[in-house]
Amino acid sequence: MKPPTKGSAENLPLDARCESCLYSFAGLPTKGNCPECGITYGFEYLYRRGSLAKETCAKCRYPLKGLALRGNCPECGETYRFDAPKRERPAAGWGGVWRWFSDRLPRFDFKIALVLLILATAIFLGITGWIAFRKIYKKVVLGPQGVFITWPSASYR
């Protein structure tokens, strides 16, 4: 049996590794379970997640290292672009969504922190202002048109 090469169609490339235990997938079939931890893997999944080198063709796994940034695979003719922006869906959970946005928007973390700080300040000042208002003016009536203050001097009784 000959050893697998980086572009062989029936086996994974030599640089493929399991994401959880880092077991080498060299020589294993393109789909199956990791012998070390049992996680299910597939070539397309590993390629999308970045566990395989991006210098390999997504269709036939032919090594594209050293070729132009854009072009067609010499083996199968598939179009590739190394300079294209990554378009991935956010990973599950809020951490993945946060990471997805912060990778695409510069200074996203600062913008969100600033908005949250302004919101917290507005809530704090609103609550403390209402408490202070209620202590100063004992008789505050909340009517359908808004807040009415009943002044003792305005009473006609």
Buried (B, 14 or more C-beta within 10 A) or exposed (E): EEEBEBBBEEBBBBBBBBBEEEBBBBBBEBEEEBEEEEEEBEBEEBBBEEBBBEBBBBBBBBBBEEBEEEEEBEBBEBEBEEEEEEEEEBEEEEEEEBBBBBEEEEEBEEEBEEEEEEEEEEEEEEEEEEEEEEEEEEEEEEEEEEEEEEEEEEEEE
